[in-house]
Amino acid sequence: MVRIYIDIHQNGSYEQQITCSEGANLYRILTDAKLTLSRAVCRGSGVCRGCQVYIVEEGMECLACQYTVMHDIHIRIHETAEACSILLSQAGISEPKQKLKPDTPLGLAVDIGTTTIASALVELEHGTLLAQAGCMNRQAAHGADVISRIQYTVAHATDSPSGILRMHQELMQDIDSLIKHYETLGYSRSRIKRISYSGNTTMLHFLMEQPVSGMAGYPFTPEFLDSRRYEENGIEHLVLPGKSAFVGADIVAGVQYLKLGQTETYELLIDLGTNGELFLLNHTRGVCTSASCGPAFANSVKKGTIYGTTLLEHLADAVTKGLITKDGVIKEPYFETGIPCGEYVITQEAVREIQLAKAAIRTGIELAAYELRLPLSEIRTIYLAGGFGFYLNLESAYILGLLPEEFRDKVEIVGNTSLEGAIQALLHPQHMLTLPGNVRQSTVLDLSMSKNFQEFFLHRISF
């Protein structure tokens, strides 16, 4: 056995000690000890370089995910599990300390995603955006997607604490870490008078500490979908409304923020992530649905291969060059080893996962339009939301068949519309807490129950 001595606070005092087996991976040891390096967004795959620690015996910074512990070491880490990784706004907003009156009320908007939690601090009187920050959702330790986390809570329903309570507590710890970050910027938590929450239906159930067992199987019945407004410890809390178990407040908030469906022409909002959601509507009717995409669209990475938008770009290039067949088979001489992309490779497994994910999204698009008997060419504007959509190379999406050719020159990248909707809720709560008529009347399309799903899905597997 070897020992790891940890200087958490950078003061030369090694206050924590961990014992582990010789040959253990340092990142895994720190993670198991709840010392998650929140800037390590690739979760130990060596891509983001966010898990750097200083190892005294080496006299240098090392990536924890690539360091094997062979003897006693002393390390300094730059952040604890209570810290959060900062995600600057996609609009390039910096984070200066704003000179505000001491009694100026502030509002905190929170978008609770399955993988990440984004937030924004707003001055309530004039709506000034003061700062933004985000962190990894620590619930990921219990499963990468909402289904696995629902299953976790059901399996641990009688534990102490219960699975639901544990999910709730971990979520509140993440939100508290974001508030602590804003305090380091000079914004006291005592000035936060209103907090708004957007997110998928499962995450909002965890927030409200509500059972999720009804969403563990068909007919996928949530405990609530309506908005919530309550006061706690002098702070007003606003929970945005959702549409169904898997079409949550996140995409509904995006529809409201973008003011979609106010004319006769149809508009489509697509939020690409671990769970892909879409909403197609005009001023009188609409259809919404969701499709499970897995890690392929989480803009993350997996050991030994690349994922996210980077993978799609390399994959589209490989298809164009004929290194991968239209059916998704890697050609020789790369079939066994994978197609090299720098220090990573495109594996056959990664190709298959992209095929399944892109076929699911494409099928969702086509079946939503089919439900309305609407040709794809008649959709006026397509909005791509979410972190994955923000970095997506559109040409790659067309080459691989993720998006149909009818969408060319119609796509707009809109960033995190769920967070923008939560910000709007801080300023105009009554408007954002009420579903518009066309959203309320829209049809929820359950792809798993659609008689056309298999035919459409199989047709879209190929590149």
N, C-alpha and C positions, 0 to 999 in steps of 0.2 A: 504493500500500500504506500502511496505517496500523498503529500499534503500540498494544498494550494492555499497560500496566505493572501488575503485580498485587502487592498487599500481602497475602500469605496469612496472616501471623501477627499482623496488627493492630499492628505495631510501627513503622510509618512507613518500613519498608524494602521497596522494590518489587523483590523478589528474582527474580520471574519475568517474562519478556517474551514476548508472542505477537504475531506479525505476521499480519495478515489483509487481505482486500480491503475497500475502502471499500464501505459498504452492507451488511456482513455482520451477522447476528443475533448479539448478544452471548452469549446462552445456548448457541447451537450452537457458537460458537467455544470457550467454556469446556468444553463437553462433549467436543468433539473433542480438546481438550488434556488430557483425563482429569481435569479439575477439576470433576467432577460435583457439583452441589449436591444433596446427598441429601435435603434437605427439600423439594425440588421434585418432589413425588410425581406431579404432573400432566404431567411431562416436557415442559415448555415450552408449555403451552396457556394459561397466564395465569390459572388458576383457583385454585390452591392458595396462591399468593403466597409460595412457599417459595424462590424464586430471587432474593430481594432482594440487591442489592449496593450499596455506597456508591460513587458516581462523583464524584471530587474536582472535576472541571471543572463538574459540574452543581450541586455543593454539596448533594446530597440522595441519598436511597435511591431506587433504580429497580429495576423488575423486569427481569432480564436477558433474559427471553424477549420483552420488548416494547421492547427498546432496540436501535436500529440504530447501528452504529459508523460515524461519518462522518469522524472525525479521531482523532488520538492521545488516549488517555485514561488516567487512573490510577484504579484501582479497588481497593476493599478488600472481600474476601469473608470471610464469617463462619465458613466451614468448608471443609475440603479434602475430597478424595475419601476420605480415611481417616476422616472423621467419619461419624456415623450419626444419622438422625432418630429422635427418641425417641417411642415409641408407648406412652402410659400404658395400664395395664390397663383393660379395659372395666368392671371392678368399681370403678374409681376409686382404685386403689392409688397412693399417692404414692411418692416415691423418697428417703426420708430415709436418712442413714447410720445403720445399726444398730450399736450398741455390742456388738461381739463379741470374744471372746478371740482373741488373735493367731493361735492355732493351730486355730481353728474351721474344719473343712473345708467347702468350698462346692461346689455343683454347678451346672452351666450346662445348661439345657434349650434346644434350638434347633429351631425349626420352619422348615424350608427350603421356602419357597413359590416358585412360578415368578416372581411379581412382587415379593414382599416376604419378608424373613427376620425372624422374630420370635424373641425369646429371653427367658428368665427366669433370674434368679440366685437360688439357693435355699440355705439353710443346711441341711446334710445331717442333722445330728443330730436336729433337731426338725421339720424340714420347713418352716421359716419362709420365706415368700416375701419376699426382700429388695428386689428391683428388677426392672423389665422394660424392655426396649429393643428397637427394631427398625430395620431399614434397607431400602432398596431393593436388590433383587438386581441387581448390576451385570452379570450375564449377559444382561440384557434387551437390551444392545447387540447381541447376536447373534441375537435373535428374541424375539417376545412370548410364544410358547407353547412347550411341550415338543417338539412335532413340529419346529418350525423350528430349535430348538437341537440336536436329534438330527441333523437334516440338516446343520447347520453342522459338527458334529464329524465326520460321515462325509466331508464335502467337504474337511475340513482334517486328515484322518487322518495324512497323511505330512508335514505341516508341522513346523517346529521353533520353538516347542513345538507338539505336536499339539493338535487341537481338544479332545480329552478333558482333556489336561493343562492347557490354558488355562482351561477351565471349572472344573477343580478348583482351580487357583490363585486364580481370581477369587472363588470361593466361600470359600476359606480367608481371603482378604483381608477379605471382608465379616464373617466370624465374628471375625477378629482385631480389626476396628474396633469390634465390639460389646464385646469384652473390654476394649479400651482405654477405652471409655466407662465401664464398671463401675469401672475403676481410678480414673477421675476422681471417682467417688463414694466412694472410699476402700476398695475391695475389691481387694486385690492378686491378680494372676493366679496367683501361687504358691500361693494357698489353694484354687484350683479343682482338685479331685481327681477329679471325674467329669463327663463331658459326654455328654448323650443327644441323639440326633438323630431327628426325625420329618420327614416330607415325602413328596412323591410319588416314585414309583419312579425316574424320570429324575434328579431332584435327588440322590437317595441314591446313584445310580450315579456321578454327578459327584463326590460327596463321597468315595466309595471309589476313585475313578479307575478305574472299570470301563467296558469298552466298551458302547456303547449301539446299535451297528449292528443288533443283533437286534431292536430295537424300531422300526427304521425302516420296516418293512413286515410284512405278514401272514406268520406267525402271531404277531408281536409277542412275541418271546421275550427276557425279561430275563436277565442273567447271574446274578442272585440275587434272592431274595425273603425268604429267612430272615433272622433277626436276626443281628447281629454284635456280638461283645464282645471287645475287645482293649485292650492297654495300650501307651501311647506317651509317652515322656518323663515317666513317673511319673503320668500321667493315665489313668484308665479311661474308655474310649469305648464307648458303647452305641448301636447302630443298630437302630431298631425294625423289626419285620417287616411286609411288605406282602402283598398277595393276588394281584396280577397286574400286567402292564405299566402299566395305567392305573387301577388301583384300588390305591393305594399305602398306605404306612404311616400317612399323614396321617389317612385316614378310618378305618382299622383302629384306630389309637390312640384316635380319637374314640369308636368302638364300645366299646372296653375301658374308657375313662375314664368314660363314661356308664353302663356296666354294662348295655348293651342285650342283649335276647334271652335273658333269664333266666326268662321265664315263657311260658305258652302263647300269650299275645297278641302280635301283631306290632307292631314299632316300626320307624320309618324315620328314618335320619340322612341329611341332604342337605347337602353342602358346596358352596356356590356360589362359583365363581371363574372364572379363565380356563379351567380344566378342571373341569366339574361332576361330582362323584362322589356316589353314593348307595349305601346299604346297608339292605336290608329283611330283617328276620329275627325269629325267635322262638327258643325254647330248643332246637329240634330242626333247623331248616333255615333257609336264607336265600338271597338273591340280591343280588349287587352288580354295579354297572356304572358306566360313566363316559360323559360326553358333552362334546364340545368346544363351548365357549360363546364363544370369542374374547374380544375386548375388552369386549363388552357387559356382562359380569358381573364384570369385573375391578375395579369401583369406581374406574375411571380416567376420563380425559376425552380427547377428540380435538379437534384444532384446528377451530374453527368450529361445534362442536356440543357437547352435554353427554352424558355417559355415566354408567354406574353407577346407583345407587339414585335419584339426583336425576332422571335421565332417565325412569326407570320411573314416578315420581310425576307428572311433567309429561305423560308419554305417556298414563297412565291418565286424567288430567284431560281431555286433548284427545279421547280416545276417548269419554268420558262426554259431553262437550259437542258431539260430532258433527263435530269438526274432522278426524277421521281415520275412514275407513270400517272396517268389521269386517275387510275384507281387507287393511287396512294402507296404504291410499292416502290421502295428505294431500289434502284438498279445497282448491279455490280459495277465497280468493286466495293461499293459502300454498304451493301445490304447487311452484312454482319457487323461492321464496325461503326456504321453511321456516317453521315456526311459532315466533314470537319468544318467548323465555323470558329476559327481562332482556337482558343483552349477548350471549346465545347463542341458538341456534335449534335446533329439532328438525328435522333434515333427513330426506328420504325414505330416504337411505342408513342413517341411524341407526335408523329405524323397521324397515327390513328386517333389520338385524343383530339387533335385539331379537326380532323374530319368529322368526328362525332359532334364536337361543339359547334362548328360552323354549319353543319347540316341541321342541328337543332334550331339555331337562330334563323337560318334561311327558311326552314319549314314553318316556324312561328310567323315569320313575315308573310309568307305566301298563304297560310291558312287564315290569318287575320283578314287579309284582303279578300280571300275566297268567301269568307263568312259574310262580307258585305257585298259580294259579287262585284268587286272593284278591281279593274286592271291595275297592275303595278304602275303603269305609265301615268295613271291619273292621280297618283300621290304627288302633291305639289312640292313639299319639302320634307326631308328626312333629317332629324336631329340626332346626333350621336352624343350620348352623355356618359359620364363616368371617366375614371382615370384611364382605362383601357382605350376607350373611344378617343380620348384626348390625344394619345400618342399613336393612334392607328394610322398606318400608311394606307390611304384609300385605294391606291392602285393594287396593293397586295390583296386587299379585300375583294376586289373585282376579279383578279386573276384566280384566286382560290375559290371563288364562288360564295363567299360569305355574304356579299351584297350583290343583288341583281344588276345587270347592265342598265336597266330602266332607271336606276338611281343616279347615274352619272350626272354631274353638274347640279345636283339637287341636295347634296349633303352638306350640313353645317355642323361643325364641332362646337359643342356648347359647354363642355366641362362638367363640373359637379352641380347639376341643377337641383339635386336633392338638398344640398347645403344652401344653395341660393333660395330655395323655397322656404327652408327653415329660417333664413335671415328675414325673408318677407313676413313670416309669421310673427317675428319679434315686433315688427313695425305695424303690421296690419293683421292682428290676430283673428278678428272676426271673419275676414275674407278668406284666409288660408285654412281656417278650421272647419269650413263648410264646403262640401263637394259641389262643384258646378253641376247643373242639371244634366248636361250631356255626359259627364263623367259618371254621375250616379246611375244613369240609364244605360250605360254601355254594357255590352255583353262580356262576361268573363269566359274565355275560351280555355278549357282544360285540354291541353294537347294529348295527355295520356288517354283521354276518353274519346278523342276524335277518330272516327272511322277512316279518315283520309290520312292520318298521321304517318302510318307506316309506309304508304305508297310515296308520299311526298318526301319523307325522310330518306328513304333508300335512294330516291332519285337524286338527292342532293349530297350524297356521300362523296361522290367523285369530284375531282378538281376540274 
